[in-house]
Each structure stands twice: as C-alpha cells, then as structure tokens.
Amino acid sequence: MSIRVHIGGQVCLPEEAKISIFDRGFLYGDSVYETIGTAYGRLFALADHLVRLERSAERIGLRVPPRADIERAVAQTVAAAGNRESRVRIILTRGAGKLDLDPAAVDDTQLVVIVFPLGAPSAEMYEKGVSVAVVSVHRNSPRAIDPAVKSGNYLNNVLALGEARRRSGAYEAILCAADGSVAEGSTSNIFIVVGGEVRTPGLDVGILDGITRSKVLEICRDNGIKVRETRFLPEDLRAAAEVFITSATRGALPVTKVDDNPVGDGKPGPVTRQVMALYDAMARAGVP
Ligand SMILES: Cc1ncc(COP(=O)(O)O)c(C=O)c1O
C-alpha cells in the first residue's frame, strides 16, 4: 500500500514531490482535478473522467496537456504505487508566475498525478448505510464557480462538510441550491427513491455532472428501474423510502440517516441494493 506522485514529468515518492509556493493552484485554487478509482484492478471510466477534466479546464481557460501524456502519467504512477486498488487524483494547475490575479498572467500548466490506496468505505458502511446532514452552506451558484467545473477551489464544500461533521457527526454534508432544493453532497451526488422511482437533481440545479451518477442513471434505464432527474426539497429527502449517494471511489453508498432521523426502516432498501449490485457488475465487466 503506497503513495506515488507524478510531477515535473517524473514519478517520485510523496516526500520528494515539490511545487512552487507561487503556483496558482496553491494561491487561488486556480486548478482543476479528477478523482478516479480502480475496480477489480482496473481504472473505472478513465475516458469519461478525462473528458470532464478537459471540459473543466476549458471552462476556466486552462491549457490542457495532450490526453496521451495524462494517460501515460496515470499508468506510470498507478504501476509505481503497486496498490491492489487505487485512488487516482489528476490535478492541472495554471502554474506559477508573478502575483497577479489575471489568469492571462500565467500559462504554465502543471500536471500532477497522485496515486493512493483506494480507501473505499468499509463493508459495514455498505451494509448499514451512512448518515448525511443538510447544511446551511449553499452550493455555489452556477454564476459563481460553476459546480459543473471540478475546480480545486473547494472551500465551500470544505466548510459544508465541516458543518455536517461538527453539528451531527454526519458522514456527508448535503448542500442545497439557492432556490432551497437539494443539490448534492460535498463530494458526492445524491439519489432518493420514492414509490419505487429513483430520483436525482438534474444538472440544471447546479451540480457536478458526476461520472458515477451518469453510470447509475444508465444502469436504471437499462434495467427497467424507473428513474427521473428532478428537483426535490430537504423534506422530500427526509421522507424518502431510500437514499443513496454516489462517487467514483464509493460507487453507490446507502444513506440510512438524514439529519439524525432514520431513512425508511433504517436499513439500505431493495432499490439501492439492486443499483449497488448492478454497479458492481458494471465495474467487474470494466469500463475503459
Ligand atoms: C461536488 C461533487 N459532486 C459529485 C461528485 C461525484 O462525482 P464522481 O461520480 O464523478 O466521482 C464529486 C466527486 O468528487 C464531487 O466533488
């Protein structure tokens, strides 16, 4: 179980990895990133994550290295780390330059890849479910740092998770949009099940277009599970029969407590378990 870093075109140990204190990723969160997990020893949906990385970078005018260079860096770093299952973080920062907010002041994209052991939730968390809390911190407006851009500027989500952990010891924070409807978790998308129908906020609410979210939507559509992208409120979340969250390193993870109250009978429900099984089958088959 080890950590390896690809920086400056080379793979090194974490303690050897250095970046300038003038790097705009450090100074301003002027960066974009992706987190990818392996499943059954292979990277899951790498291509989708690279497309989103390029889209995020384009949205903030950050020059992207050729895709083949990123793929090579990822493959080398994963191989050097040698973990059974890995969590891969790809970061692109705008680089270092003179202290000037203007993004045009610097064009020196830095590619950093960090590979960790996966650190997936425990078997108990999948069996018993986790808790979430709806927090007072709102998701960024799409007219500020658009949540569709996976930027390194995560302070809003950092504060949201801090609120959830301090207030009720919840595992994940759920943020609402400015209209009060449920948006997403601090590092996850959210789904509810109502009357056998799976529901998740649409992209128009102002959320990250989660790769796992889109795989779950695909799984539902392909397997006759009713599914709808729609707005819903915190009270709908609290009243739902089932709740689960999704992310690349967690897949679909059941939620059995919302704001300290049990969801349904307090156990992961049948639709959630079916989605989890279908997601596992997809991961076993592999998604390039
Ligand atoms: C804000 C936010 N929403 C959703 C997700 C889940 O996205 P994905 O399924 O692509 O991991 C993440 C992942 O880190 C996230 O940070």
The ligand as an SDF file (V2000), in Angstrom:
LIG
                    3D

 16 16  0  0  0  0  0  0  0  0999 V2000
  -19.1960   18.1150   -5.5560 C   0  0  0  0  0  0  0  0  0  0  0  0
  -19.1480   16.7080   -6.0640 C   0  0  0  0  0  0  0  0  0  0  0  0
  -20.2660   16.1520   -6.5340 N   0  0  0  0  0  0  0  0  0  0  0  0
  -20.2830   14.8930   -7.0200 C   0  0  0  0  0  0  0  0  0  0  0  0
  -19.1280   14.1210   -7.0280 C   0  0  0  0  0  0  0  0  0  0  0  0
  -19.1710   12.7140   -7.5750 C   0  0  0  0  0  0  0  0  0  0  0  0
  -18.6360   12.6990   -8.8720 O   0  0  0  0  0  0  0  0  0  0  0  0
  -17.9960   11.3870   -9.4900 P   0  0  0  0  0  0  0  0  0  0  0  0
  -19.0770   10.3590   -9.5340 O   0  0  0  0  0  0  0  0  0  0  0  0
  -17.5650   11.7840  -10.8500 O   0  0  0  0  0  0  0  0  0  0  0  0
  -16.8830   10.9740   -8.5750 O   0  0  0  0  0  0  0  0  0  0  0  0
  -17.9370   14.6580   -6.5490 C   0  0  0  0  0  0  0  0  0  0  0  0
  -16.7150   13.8690   -6.5640 C   0  0  0  0  0  0  0  0  0  0  0  0
  -15.6990   14.2220   -6.0230 O   0  0  0  0  0  0  0  0  0  0  0  0
  -17.9370   15.9910   -6.0680 C   0  0  0  0  0  0  0  0  0  0  0  0
  -16.8200   16.5440   -5.5930 O   0  0  0  0  0  0  0  0  0  0  0  0
  1  2  1  0
  2  3  1  0
  2 15  2  0
  3  4  2  0
  4  5  1  0
  5  6  1  0
  5 12  2  0
  6  7  1  0
  7  8  1  0
  8  9  2  0
  8 10  1  0
  8 11  1  0
 12 13  1  0
 12 15  1  0
 13 14  2  0
 15 16  1  0
M  END
$$$$
